[in-house]
Amino acid sequence: MHIAIIGAGLGGLMLARVLHVHGIAATVYEADASPQARRQGGMLDIHAETGQQALRAAGLHDAFRALIHAGGQASRVLDQHGTVLLDEGDDGTGGRPEVPRGALRHLLLDTLPAGAVLWGHKLAGVTVQDGGRHLLQFAHGATAASTLLVGADGAWSRVRHLLSSAQPAYSGVSFIESYLHDSDRRHRASAQAVGAGALFALAPGKGIQAHREAGGVLHAYVALSKPEDWLAAIDFTDPATARARIAAEFAGWAPALTALITDADTPPMPRPVHTLPVDHCWPRVAGVTLLGDAAHLMPPAGEGANLAMLDGAELAQALAAHPDDMEAALLAYETALFARSSAAAAESERVFRLCFGADAPHSLLDFFAQQQEPV
């Protein structure tokens, strides 16, 4: 059996790793030329009930603990004037410790057999063959055959069309990403505003969010509820003009907050937020399935990477539990996946509305207060 995993993100790598733990070989095909081809994003809060559960299945939980960014679970909520409305420290006992996405990805890569990941393999097309097999065509001309094809290739998956006609739709909110380096020396006011962990400075329809990373790096996501064509009209090849256009939407905000836009050390990068339907699912199709954002693209609310890793771990465990009946394994996996992802997507959409809806930031404060209430 040849298991072909498209995409070397956290979900695809987790699938390959847990399969390896169970003695099952798989090949991961990744479009990037190498692990260093592009930046891997910022901090991830790894949840006890999802991401950490997957890491235990992979035998990597202890190694994961060594990657935790101490203090990163702290949270602050500010209003647009810089008034601190909530300031929660990280006492080290929480169930959602922060780790750098890149370090977590390297942990998974380093524990796979040599040759398990083939870099520079961009999927160009798939031909369906008899018996649930698929012939994969890659952009550089190579081909491969699979008995199981897994789309772990994110929002714009090239595998999804084999199962579903659903396409990601614009959520109405766009993020603009930037970084400030050496912040405790060069951007002191912003560093103090962000604090030790995550910052949420929100107002209806907009927000400035940031997270402190190792080495005094501030990683910011500026959010705006705008039509797609509004964002498309900004010339991001001219960073100074783009920053000025984005900052104009935050006129009157505290300078320590707007400096996360105007004083960034990297060009602003637009990140429009797209989603799949909350109840996205598909009929059982022989020899193919999805995981992560390819299966359940939802607003960023801390669940995406965690669910992708859990998807990968559970798919591997299902295949190991049904060694002679792959379709039974896929049916069991997808039945659990659909219920879990639908609930998570609905909750992510709710949290997203709390952050940027008419009552922000007080709606987010109420949410945090509810999280602290005893069950």
C-alpha positions in Angstrom: 0.0 0.0 0.0 1.4 3.4 -1.0 0.0 6.2 1.2 0.6 9.6 -0.4 0.3 12.6 1.8 0.0 16.0 -0.1 1.5 18.7 2.1 4.2 18.9 4.8 2.3 21.1 7.2 1.7 20.0 10.8 -1.2 17.8 9.9 0.5 15.9 7.1 3.7 15.4 9.1 1.7 14.2 12.2 0.0 11.7 10.0 3.3 10.4 8.7 4.8 10.3 12.1 2.0 8.4 13.8 1.9 6.0 10.9 5.7 5.5 11.3 5.1 4.8 15.1 2.8 2.0 14.0 5.2 0.6 11.4 3.3 1.9 8.4 5.2 3.7 5.6 4.0 6.9 3.9 5.4 9.5 1.6 4.8 13.2 2.1 4.9 15.3 -1.1 5.6 19.0 -0.5 5.6 21.9 -3.0 8.2 23.9 -1.1 11.8 23.3 -2.3 13.0 22.7 1.3 12.0 23.1 5.0 13.5 26.6 4.9 11.8 27.8 1.8 9.4 30.1 3.6 8.6 31.5 7.1 6.4 29.0 9.1 4.3 31.5 11.0 4.5 32.5 14.6 3.4 31.1 18.0 0.8 28.3 18.4 -1.1 27.5 21.6 -1.2 23.8 21.8 -4.3 22.5 23.4 -4.4 19.6 25.9 -7.4 17.9 24.3 -6.3 18.2 20.7 -2.7 19.1 19.7 -1.2 17.6 22.9 -3.2 14.4 22.4 -1.8 14.1 18.9 1.8 14.7 20.2 1.3 11.9 22.7 0.2 9.5 20.0 3.3 10.5 18.1 5.5 9.8 21.2 6.7 13.4 21.1 5.0 15.1 24.1 8.1 15.3 26.2 10.1 16.7 23.3 7.2 19.2 22.7 7.5 20.4 26.3 11.0 21.4 25.7 9.9 23.9 22.9 7.4 25.8 25.1 7.9 29.6 25.1 7.8 30.4 28.9 5.3 33.2 29.7 3.7 33.0 26.2 0.3 32.1 27.6 -0.2 35.5 29.1 -3.0 37.6 27.6 -3.9 41.3 27.5 -7.0 43.0 26.2 -6.7 46.8 25.5 -9.1 49.3 24.1 -8.1 51.6 21.3 -6.7 54.2 23.6 -4.3 51.7 25.2 -6.3 51.3 28.4 -5.6 47.8 29.8 -8.9 46.0 30.3 -7.5 42.6 31.1 -4.0 41.4 32.0 -3.6 37.7 32.7 -0.2 36.3 33.4 1.2 32.9 32.5 1.6 30.8 35.7 2.9 27.8 33.8 -0.1 25.6 34.7 -2.4 26.2 31.8 -3.4 23.7 29.2 -2.5 25.8 26.2 1.3 26.5 26.2 2.8 28.4 23.3 5.4 27.0 21.0 6.9 28.4 17.7 5.2 26.7 14.7 8.5 26.3 12.9 10.1 24.5 15.9 7.2 22.2 16.1 7.4 21.4 12.4 11.1 20.7 12.7 10.4 18.3 15.6 8.0 16.3 13.4 10.4 16.4 10.4 13.4 15.2 12.5 11.5 12.1 13.7 10.5 10.8 10.2 12.6 8.3 8.3 15.0 9.7 5.7 13.3 10.2 2.4 9.8 10.3 3.9 9.3 13.9 2.7 9.9 14.7 -1.0 10.5 18.4 -1.4 9.8 20.4 -4.6 6.8 18.2 -5.5 3.9 20.5 -6.3 0.8 18.6 -7.2 -0.4 19.5 -10.7 -3.1 17.0 -11.3 -4.7 13.7 -10.1 -6.1 10.9 -12.3 -8.6 8.6 -10.7 -7.9 4.9 -11.4 -9.7 1.7 -10.6 -10.0 0.4 -7.1 -9.6 3.7 -5.3 -6.1 4.2 -6.7 -4.9 7.6 -8.0 -2.1 8.7 -10.3 -0.5 11.9 -9.1 1.2 14.3 -11.6 3.6 16.8 -10.2 4.6 20.2 -11.8 8.2 19.1 -12.6 6.9 16.1 -14.6 7.3 13.3 -12.0 4.4 10.9 -11.3 3.4 8.6 -8.4 0.6 6.1 -7.8 -1.3 5.9 -4.5 -3.6 3.4 -2.9 -4.5 6.1 -0.3 -4.3 9.8 -1.2 -4.5 12.2 1.7 -5.0 15.9 1.1 -3.2 17.8 3.8 -2.5 20.7 1.5 -4.4 23.5 3.2 -7.0 26.0 2.3 -6.5 25.8 -1.5 -6.2 22.1 -1.6 -5.7 20.4 -5.0 -7.1 17.2 -3.6 -10.4 18.5 -2.2 -12.2 18.5 -5.6 -12.1 14.7 -5.6 -14.5 14.7 -2.6 -16.3 18.0 -2.5 -17.3 20.9 -4.7 -16.9 23.4 -1.7 -14.5 26.3 -2.2 -13.2 28.7 0.5 -15.3 31.9 0.8 -14.0 35.3 2.0 -15.0 35.8 5.7 -15.3 39.6 5.4 -12.2 40.1 7.6 -8.6 40.5 6.4 -5.4 40.4 8.5 -2.2 42.3 7.6 0.8 40.6 9.1 4.0 42.3 10.2 7.0 41.9 12.6 8.9 44.2 14.9 12.4 43.0 15.9 14.5 43.7 19.0 11.3 45.3 20.4 12.5 45.8 24.0 15.2 48.2 22.8 13.9 49.6 19.5 10.1 49.5 20.0 9.7 49.9 23.8 6.2 51.4 23.9 4.8 48.6 21.7 6.7 45.9 23.6 5.2 47.2 26.9 1.7 47.3 25.3 2.0 43.7 24.1 3.4 42.4 27.4 4.7 38.8 27.8 2.3 37.0 25.6 -0.7 37.9 23.4 -2.3 41.3 22.9 -5.9 41.9 21.7 -6.6 45.6 21.1 -10.1 45.6 19.6 -12.9 47.8 18.4 -16.0 47.0 16.2 -14.8 45.9 12.8 -11.1 46.2 13.5 -8.3 45.2 15.8 -4.6 45.1 16.4 -3.4 41.8 17.7 0.2 40.8 18.5 2.2 38.1 20.2 5.6 38.3 21.8 8.0 35.7 20.4 11.5 34.7 21.4 14.3 37.3 21.1 12.0 40.3 21.6 10.1 39.8 18.4 6.6 41.2 18.2 4.4 39.4 15.6 1.4 41.5 14.7 -1.9 40.8 12.9 -3.9 43.9 12.1 -7.6 43.0 11.4 -10.0 44.9 9.3 -13.6 44.1 8.3 -13.4 45.2 4.7 -14.5 43.9 1.2 -11.9 41.9 -0.7 -11.6 44.6 -3.4 -10.7 47.2 -0.7 -7.6 45.1 0.3 -6.8 44.3 -3.4 -6.7 48.1 -4.2 -3.7 48.6 -1.8 -0.3 48.4 -3.4 1.6 46.1 -1.1 4.7 46.3 -3.3 5.1 49.8 -1.8 5.4 49.1 1.9 5.4 52.7 3.1 2.2 53.5 1.2 0.5 50.3 2.3 1.4 51.0 6.0 0.0 54.5 5.8 -3.2 53.2 4.2 -3.7 50.6 6.9 -2.7 53.0 9.7 -5.3 55.5 8.5 -8.0 53.1 9.6 -6.7 53.4 13.1 -6.6 57.2 13.4 -6.9 58.2 17.1 -5.6 54.9 18.4 -2.8 54.9 21.0 0.6 55.4 19.3 2.0 52.3 21.1 -0.6 50.3 19.2 -0.4 52.0 15.8 3.4 51.6 15.9 2.8 47.9 15.4 1.7 49.0 11.9 3.8 52.0 11.1 7.1 50.9 12.7 7.2 47.3 11.4 10.6 45.9 10.4 9.0 43.8 7.6 6.8 44.7 4.7 3.1 44.4 5.5 1.6 41.1 4.2 -2.1 40.8 3.4 -3.8 37.7 4.8 -7.5 37.7 3.8 -9.4 35.2 6.0 -11.3 32.5 4.1 -13.5 29.7 5.4 -15.3 26.5 4.3 -18.9 25.9 5.4 -19.2 25.0 9.0 -20.8 21.7 8.2 -18.4 20.8 5.4 -18.4 17.0 4.8 -18.4 14.6 1.8 -19.6 11.1 0.9 -17.1 8.3 1.3 -14.9 8.1 -1.8 -12.6 5.2 -2.2 -8.9 5.8 -1.6 -8.9 9.4 -0.7 -9.6 11.7 2.3 -8.6 15.1 3.7 -7.3 16.6 6.9 -6.6 20.0 8.4 -7.6 23.2 6.5 -8.2 21.1 3.4 -11.1 19.5 5.3 -12.3 22.2 7.7 -11.0 25.7 7.0 -12.3 28.0 9.7 -11.6 31.5 11.2 -8.3 31.7 13.1 -9.3 31.2 16.7 -6.5 28.9 18.0 -8.0 25.6 16.6 -6.6 25.2 13.1 -3.2 23.7 13.8 -4.4 21.7 16.8 -7.2 20.1 14.8 -4.9 19.4 11.9 -2.5 17.5 14.2 -5.4 15.6 15.8 -6.8 14.7 12.4 -3.4 13.3 11.3 -3.0 11.3 14.5 -6.5 9.9 14.4 -6.3 8.9 10.7 -3.1 7.1 11.4 -4.6 5.3 14.4 -7.6 4.3 12.3 -5.5 2.9 9.6 -3.4 0.9 12.1 -6.6 -0.4 13.7 -7.9 -1.7 10.4 -4.9 -3.1 8.6 -6.9 -5.2 6.2 -9.8 -2.8 5.5 -8.7 0.7 4.5 -12.2 1.8 3.7 -13.4 0.9 7.2 -10.6 2.9 8.6 -11.5 6.0 6.5 -15.2 5.7 7.4 -14.3 5.6 11.1 -11.9 8.5 10.7 -14.3 10.7 8.7 -17.3 10.0 11.0 -15.4 11.4 14.0 -13.8 14.2 11.9 -17.1 15.6 10.6 -18.7 15.9 14.1 -15.5 17.4 15.6 -14.8 19.9 12.9 -18.4 21.1 12.6 -18.5 21.9 16.3 -15.0 23.6 16.2 -15.9 25.6 13.2 -19.1 26.9 14.8 -17.2 27.9 17.9 -14.4 29.6 15.9 -16.9 31.7 14.0 -18.5 32.7 17.3 -15.2 33.8 18.8 -14.3 35.6 15.6 -17.5 37.6 15.8 -16.8 38.4 19.5 -13.4 39.9 18.5 -14.7 42.1 15.7 -18.4 42.5 16.3 -20.4 45.5 17.5 -19.6 44.9 21.2 -15.8 44.5 20.9 -13.7 44.5 23.0 -16.2 43.9 25.8 -17.6 40.8 24.1 -14.1 39.3 24.2 -13.8 40.2 27.9 -17.1 38.4 28.6 -15.8 35.4 26.7 -12.6 35.2 28.8 -14.6 35.6 32.0 -16.8 32.7 31.0 -13.7 30.6 30.4 -12.6 31.2 33.9 -15.9 30.1 35.5 -15.9 26.6 37.1 -17.6 23.9 35.1 
